[in-house]
Each structure stands twice: as C-alpha cells, then as structure tokens.
Amino acid sequence: MEERFFAAFISCFFIALGVIIGGSFIGSIGDFATGDAPLTSMGRIADRLRIWAIVAAIGGTFDAIANFEKGLTDGSTIDFVKQVLLILSAMGGVKTGIIIIDWFLQKESP
C-alpha cells in the first residue's frame, strides 16, 4: 500500500474524532445559552453526530460509492479494500470520540 493511503487512514480517524468531540462540546453551548443542561445534551448530540462524522471523514458519500463500484465492477479489489479500511478508521474515530465524551460525562459506555 502506498504512503498516501496511510496518511488518509490516519486523517479519517482524527477527522471523525474531531467532529464528535468538537460538535458535542460546541453544540452543548447552545443548550447552555437557552437554559438547558449542557452535560446531558452533550451525550445526545454526540450520538446524533455519529453518521455525519463518518461521512465528513471519508470526504462525502459519492467518492465512497464510486470506489465501491470501481472495486466491484472493474475487478480492482484493492480500491474496495482501501475504501472499507477508510470507513473502518472513521468508525474507530467515532467510537473513540464517544468513549471520551462518556468519560467526560462520567457515565458507562455500552
């Protein structure tokens, strides 16, 4: 595998992590401003951001679909495997972000 793939793999992880942590912290400021409890909304916001963090990390859904199609129809399985690994990396970043938010809120992760 090429070096650019490893950079993209690491970037996907940290982009998804940043979307979850940043989105839930910044999103809870809005609840604080409206008089709601920011810590209880932080976990709820993080749960809602899961799929969006993955989409943001892989760079949009059309590239992923095009790479899946290229891997399946053209017989280029390496592109298919690379795309699956990028999605798994983004999912790992999301899970790490959820664990950090749960740790900050002092609640047990499922």
N, C-alpha and C positions, 0 to 999 in steps of 0.2 A: 504494500500500500504506500501511497505517496505521502510526503510530508504535509502537503496542503490539507489532506483529509484529517490528519491528526489535529491540526490547528482548528479545523471546523468542528471536529468532535469535542474538543475542549471548550470552544466558544459556545456551542449549543448547550452544554451543561451549564455554563455560567450565565448565559443569557436567560435561560429558563429560571435559574435560581434568583437572578436579579429581578425578573418580572414578578415572581411570587413574593419575595421579601419587600421589594420597593412598593409594589402595588398594594399590598396589605397594610404596610405602615402608613403610606401616604393616603390611602383610601380611608383609613380609620380617623384621620384628621378631620375629614368631612363629618363623620359621626360625632366627634368631639365638638365641632363647631355648632352642630344642631342640637346638642344637649344629650345625645345618646351615649351609651357606654362604648368607648373606643376599643377596649380589650376584647369584649365579647364579639364585636363586629369584625375584628381582625382575623379571627379564625374562619368566619363565614366568608369574608372576602377572599381569603387565600384558597378556600375550596372552590369558589366560583372562577378563580383565575387559572385553574389547572390547565384546561384545554387551550386557553389563549396563550399561556406561557409556552406550550409545546409548539403551537403554530408560529409564534414570534421567533422562537429559537431556530426552527428549521427554515425560516425565511419565507413562509407562505405555503399554501397548500398546493398551488399549481406546479411548483417545482417538484414537490414530492410525488405528485401524481404522474408527472412527465417522466421522472426517473423510474417509478414503478413500471410504467408502460414500456419504457425502453428496456428495462431488465427482463420483463416477461415476453414481449413480442420479438425483440431483436436478439434475444439469447445472451444479452450482456448481464450475466448474473452478478458480476462484481458491482455494477451500479445499483442493483437491487439490494445487495448486502450492505453497501455503504449507506444507502438511504435508511435501511432498517436500523443500522447502528447509530445513525444520527438521531433518529427518533427515540431510540432507547437511551441515548445520552441525555436528550432533553427531558425524558421522563425521569431519569435519575436526578437531574437538577430540580425538577418539580418536587419530587419526594424529599430531597434534602431540604428544600425551602419549607415544605410543610412541617418537617421534623423540627427545624429551627424555630418556626413560628409557634409550634406546640410547646417547645422547650421554653420559649419566652413567656408564653401564657401559663406555664406550669400545669399543663394537662397531659394526659397519657395519649400517645399516638396509637391508632388502631392497628 
